[in-house]
Amino acid sequence: MKTKKLLAAGLTAAMVVGAVPVSTQAASDAHLNFGCYVYSTSFDPAHYQNAAWQGMRWGITECLFKFNDDASVAPWLCDTYEVSDDHKTWTFHIRDGVLFSNGDPCDAQAVADSLNRLFTVCEGADYSSTPNQYIDMASIEADTDANTVTIVTNVAYADLTGPLCFPFYSIIDVDGDTTDAEHAGGYSTSIIATGPYVLDSFDELSKSGELVANENYWDGEVPYGSITMTFIEDDSTKAMALQSGDIDLTENVTTISDLQNLSADDSYYVSMKDGVRAGFAYVNFNGILANDSLRQAVFMAIDGQTLCDVTVGGMYSYGPGVLPSSLAYADENLDNPYAYNKEAAIALLDEAGIVDSDGNGIRELDGEDVVLNFVTYKNRCLDIFAEAIMTQLAEVGIGVNVNSTDSDTNWMMMQAGQYDLLNQNWTTVGTGDPTAFLLNWYGKGGENFYSEENAEASNYCHYDNEEFDKLYEQFTQSLDTEERNDLVVQMEQILINDCAVLVHGYYNSTMISNASKVTGADIPAFDYYWLSTAIKPAE
Amino acid sequence: MQKKSNVFVKNKMFTILLILAVCIGLVAVFAPFIATHDPAAAVLTDALKAPSGDHWFGTDKLGRDLFSRVIYGTRVSVSASLILVACIFLVGSILGILAGYFGGWVDAVIMRIADMMIAFPGMVLAIAVAGILGPSITNAVIAITLVSWTKYARLARSLVLKMKNCDYVEAARVTGSTTIHILVKYMFPNVTPTLIITAATDIGSMMLELAGLSFLGFGARPPMAEWGLMLSEGRAYMQNAPWMMVFPGLAILIVVVIFNLLGDSLRDVLDPRDE
């Protein structure tokens, strides 16, 4: 066994913190009003993905590890770990002295129970989280004397700490019941975990809740005695609620004019950060865009830089690669042969015989007007991208029907292949690396094409490139970080060369606070984390 | 001809409003000559420009000229509203006449359906219908027709009930007129004036309902230049680019007021009780 240390300095600090005996904090009487989007009415990480995320965003649950802004991993409930040479047996030491909010110890046994319960109940139909998606688990066992949890996986992982940051693997108090026999309805709103805040009440109708300070919190003082979490769906309403003083803090105002107003006013602190999300449109290779010339011309007709800087006012940062340039995958090495060039797009179309012969302003391919079906939904400016792209393509004689749906319909249309372009905004490195994200373009000769019969598959666009597949397989098997990073860049370049995915840009997350009331409200790059003890009342 | 000109002279208000309404129609017809830009042409770098000599009403989020879009919006809004009112008028009056004339189970079925429709708040039902049909201006017209015909049906039915036992109808029956003949020659012409007045006063409110549906995302779809949709698009920029809401809003206000007043004065002109 070789011992790996995460970050030498961080580790030492973490152990010191871990060794400090937990003192019961006198709860502060400060109160915070947080207006935010509420994605779920459950907080049980086994329930479904949004429920898992929400528990963590609200500062209720914590994982063994957490991501730093650069996608590196920091210790959280686990302070040290060891891994076997074959990268299949991982032993995690649980930080000493951690308690659940109800005062029960969060020790190795509690952690193993929580994870075992997650994997067990998610096999049933009542729970739709997919913990197996990121960790191919063989066994989870606790050593109570050493306070360690040993996780054995079926395949080798270069680094299991990344997946363990994912909110699915939040640790909750299941009280030894690893099958939910005692809790038939799960832990929807009765969740007990280790975060700084505890869910005191939640109203399903208004999707709003009350948090109180966790008096047994292990990592220092909890700044607020209580927090009101108010569900606000509309971006402008969030901004106006902040301006009117109804709320002190909000997240992700995506209307750029509201954001500009708030930024210009010293009364508010706007934290904006290059996130790890990419906004992009799937290109359906089972449709008209399978035509190389047409696809290349479409890509060249779109001015991505202006779309990001002007049309969505900097809410996205432009780049041609499918992964955000803020990540460790050397973006400057990418070359985009299909950068914006309207004249070249027109010339390419003319050359390929895709011309407007009936004079209706729209070019024809095989005798039919080229009208692309662009499916989008109203989220994170995606609909604005679609509309703007429609106007840009009209200039080169390509018609577009923008079909703005809700996110569920969008997802169904993606699965059914009913689109030419389909907008999505995804976290690219949800588990610390793009293994899951890049699977979208892994074709495997059609074996990974999604269909009703092949519902396990994850390629929804029917893109298939042998070289990409080979690199992807190499990537998943490699345990060497440098080699893996290099392979990712190569895969990104192939996607650019093939015009396989229309990248809009990289989404910038925001958090806005009333500067006179709140301090330390910085948005992390990973939007698993909203509330933390760093957010405090202003002096 | 003499009589007609008298009507116009006697009802100055009506004449003025009629001229204004005709002007709105002309704006719709001659939109390409009035607009200063192509309403669909986007210059992304010119987004959200304030009103100026180049762009009288400013530009929207995609750098499209708002003045041209408001002018072209007249086409969509006015024509859709007129088609909508025509649909409601036809569906409502035909069903109302049938219910009133035949009575019995025909009356019961039609009027119970109408009661059912009235039991729901109109806009909510229209949103539900438009939501099921999918967003488009055509579907918005269908949705509002489905919830608004009841008013005309009830009106037509009550008018028919009043006259179906009149002597001239009885006379027509005993002289062997067919039911169709009676319906078309006696019933329909007699209910029409009242229904036309109702329809005229409804144009404005129907326009508002259509704009409302578009505003909520159940009507016109981008990139169509429709006032309700333009309002909705401008809402997000209300604080920084208020012109995106002000001008389409003003257009709706002006046109709705003109059609409402026109409907009122038409009622004054045609109301037989005044004579």
Interface residues (C-beta under 8 A of the other chain):
Chain A: D235 S236 T255 S257 D258 Q260 N261 D303 T306 L307 V310 T311 D383 I384 E387 A388 M390 T391 Q392 A394 V402 S404
Chain B: A40 A41 A42 L44 T45 A47 L48 K61 L62 R64 P135 G217 R221 P222 P223 R235 A236 Y237 M238 Q239 N240 A241
